[in-house]
């Protein structure tokens, strides 16, 4: 039981420290991606890139 | 100074010191009463029973600075069998002290004039209270009648051969002891305390404490060998060979009756020696007792242990659970009225667990009282795990009774096995006994320090976060969706034509080209400078939606590294009335949180979304902040801190619930009367 408690404490505090002092977020509808230079430089390429990354926007 | 006289029987010299009422001739055992002129012969005394007392006539000692001589002794017979010695101390100041000796304990009392009327024997109940007014409130230990058996030396009261004397033994706190002697009218009041023999500094005439020496005898019924390990205190013997009950009074074995003994399933054999809690002990007797509750018999075994230092102790075994019981003076325990649920003593609250009648079913080995198969006592148990206080009330034949309290401490089976070096492993205990320690309580207590430390650390971290998270606003804009979507506000439903696509011009005269589709509304911010690389980001969308929704698909893109935080945030609010009750769902402002990004210059790309051609609202408010305190993570940490202790609490409560299911006084069960 003690080991389980220590694991729980470690997990809880790790999440809190990661968020509070390193700025990490673990929940929410967001994703990080690296935009290739071609996407950044091509008009409209964002749309295709976002769509291919699961952000099916537009009307 | 003692006056000398002659024995009225054999003319041997007799000494009568001041205060001596009766003297026993050491030669002919004549009992001579002091008279004005010559002593009067009132009878002869029987031989003294060898009780193995460490005291002897003529021994001297000191008490509270006064020296004394053991001038006389009377042996009195108890209604349950056996005798006890009453020694008389002749102090050098002329006073007489009464030193009663029973089962290795000594009680020194002095005659005292009572300050108020003394209660009659009929008004006293064993286990009850005796209010002696200014002389205090006492617990009645015993109300009984003693019979004169024998005597020696000089006795400061008028004994008579064959006489019986009604008495009540009272017990108070811190070893206080008193006796009411109803042999005279008015009754005599003796006040004193239990006293260790060492405090009296006895010299001369003192014998060494009786060793646990074994006396080998044979059963008078079957001839089987019997080894009496406490021959000077044993009154009853259960022959393990033939099951006969034997009397051992007067030092001789006599057959009483044959017993229909139950099956003996004992673990510790008679004669087994061991070291329990640092003290060498020997098992000299085994009892099988049982109680009958709601149609079911609950048997248990009791092992009588002889400890050369402390006297008798009991090892009790029930369903694999073990406990060690020692006697407690009634005066050390507050009175427990019938139905009273709780006791407060020894710094604990003791809860009443059960009231049963215990019956002796089997007898093997030696016992210091005249135990009988079928002997019944009323047992009341109060528990404060890991200990139990048990009261046994027993009526005496011919009236009177006594109360005995014992304090039991729970023992782990392994401790008993180790003490007696028993073979194999102890059988696992069955169920939960009344005062078994709660293992989850101990575990919870051990984790308390971790819990407090973790809560303290959580508080520190929250305080640090609240200081360092400044909720810095990096971007704030109100976006006009109509402008973004190129919609004419005066003709809702008509989208302004967007930028024409690159299509070849249709030749004149041909069909008019189809109107161009509106472009996806998208907004790019000015560069946003993010200086801190270790703080989270929050994008908040606020829109005055009303039974509709607005979504915002976005990306925070680094102009230098190409890192993009892609996100989606939605503002929706629906409400209505259903069956007369209003309802609402969602919120007009929603926030999505983004992980920290490396410091640098970023552009925010925002693409609003909605159903239909026309947006449900004209403007939306978009805000980007950094260093936003989130209570979700301290909440998760708090959950992690409390989850395991809560689980332990649950298990602890479940254990107690199972324990009290077996009790007559379960917390939620109906009980008759009583107070807490």
Interface residues (C-beta under 8 A of the other chain):
Chain A: X1 X2 X4 X5 X8 X9 X11 X12 X13 X15 X16 X17 X19 X20 X21 X22 X23 X24 X25 X27 X28 X29 X30 X31 X32 X33 X34 X35 X36 X37 X40 X46 X47 X50 X53 X55 X57 X58 X59
Chain B: X443 X446 X447 X450 X454 X457 X458 X461 X464 X465 X468 X469 X518 X520 X522 X532 X533 X534 X535 X536 X537 X551 X553 X555 X557 X562 X563 X564 X565 X566 X567 X568 X569 X592 X593 X594 X595 X596 X605 X607 X609 X610 X611 X612 X613 X630 X632 X633 X634 X636 X637 X638 X639 X640 X641 X643 X644 X645 X648
